Amino acid sequence: MVRRIGAAGLLVIALTACAVGEKAAAGSTAPAPDPTTPAPTTPAPAQRAEQADQVGAVLARMSLEEKVGQLFMPVLYGTAADTVSGENQARYGAATPAKVIARYHLGGVILFPQNIKSIGQVVQLTNGLQHASKGVPLIIGTDQENGLVSRMSALMTDFPGASRIKGPADARAVARATGEELRALGVNLDFAPVADVNINPRNPVIGPRAYGKDPRRVATMVSAAVKGFRDSGVAATAKHFPGHGDTNVDSHTGLPVIKHTRAQWERIDAPPFKAAIAAGVDAVMSAHIVFPKLDPSGDPATLSKPLLTGLLRGTLGFKGVISTDALNMEGVRKKYGDGEVAVRAVQAGADLLLMPNDFPKAYSAVLAAVKSGRITRQRLDESVTRLLTLKKNRGFLTQAPVASAAQAAKVLRSAEHRKLAASAESR
């Protein structure tokens, strides 16, 4: 779960970004995407080979600094790429998001409520962010779980949260409609669905964000939601691995410990993640939680090679992007400094480093670790390849999508989506 940033006008930018003025966005000659068109399907073997060639070609022309920049999703400030912000200047030595992006070769952005004013403004923002990326198009993401965590709620249909959805067909339909609305705004990745099995009624951070406490039901609902996002063309993220459902500590403010045995994890926590992977989920987000029976080191899962590389990649066979939870959360900062946290996350197996507490320090630490060989060039290329492959699979590796304010106005809060929101909710 990504922590809400409270500063007004916050622009959380990751793996890229920047925004140009409305005149530039309006003047684009690129065709606007139609959010109602079918989503890209899982590629056949011949298509996968072609995609690998395209990803390899993009990777081959990137510098070391550009590759490292692709890993990061830092917080920037402002509502447009050319917004001058004292906060940006103080934190990064560059006054606008566009200049920060250029300095660090960023590859994506995450939007928060402070970025949201109107449909036209968000479309201008996302188009501007894409325009500002002179290399690979951006991953533009947000936390739109619906319910308690709904960063875009000011504009989007009020769909029920996970615990209030009736069944798998409804979960798929709601995810598809959510993705259609996000895509119409220029957002191409959602940090959803929640794959945690909430068996602890005192859980302070998951609760109704989960589909429930029955592992089989949660697995079925998560699978349906992943397929719904795929139907819409928006990338999905299952979170929070290896399972945040049995905690009574909020990892934003502390470090939870889950004492499940391996057998308990297999029975309770694993099924939704297995189901998400089987359904073709694009990304999995790690949790800042300690699982001593799965890794006795005392490190949270985000920094645990046995959990991310051994369990998630090896045992479960996940080949997509592993994203950290927000690296400004206390659960991951208890033991190591901000630079070391980023290095250890990459060593553990993470590909996307979300919202570092001190981004320049984290970037410099990872770059230095690659130059020294502490992180091998092969390991760096593995992560960048997975990030580029996600972009390719969602259709924006070589050409950035361009959102249309007029089309978005038709899709967001449409009569069809409002009807779905009412019918999908369990009464």
Secondary structure, 3 states (H helix, E strand, C coil): CCCCCCCCCEEECCECCCCCCHHHHHCCCCCCCCCCCCCCCCCCHHHHHHHHHHHHHHHHCCCHHHHHHHCEECEEECCCCCCCCHHHHHHHCCCCHHHHHHHHCCCEEEECHHHCCCHHHHHHHHHHHHHHCCCCCCEEEECEEECCEECCCCCCCCCCCHHHECCHHHHHHHHHHHHHHHHHHCCCEECCCECCCCCCCCCCCCHHHCCCCCHHHHHHHHHHHHHHHHHHCCEEEEEEECCCCCCCCCCCCCCCECCCCHHHHHHHHHHHHHHHHHCCCCEEEECCCECCCCCCCCCCHHHCHHHHHHHHHHHCCCCCEEECCCCCCHHHCCCCCHHHHHHHHHHHCCCEEECCCCHHHHHHHHHHHHHHCCCCHHHHHHHHHHHHHHHHHCCCCCCCCCCCHHHHHHHCCCHHHHHHHHHHECC
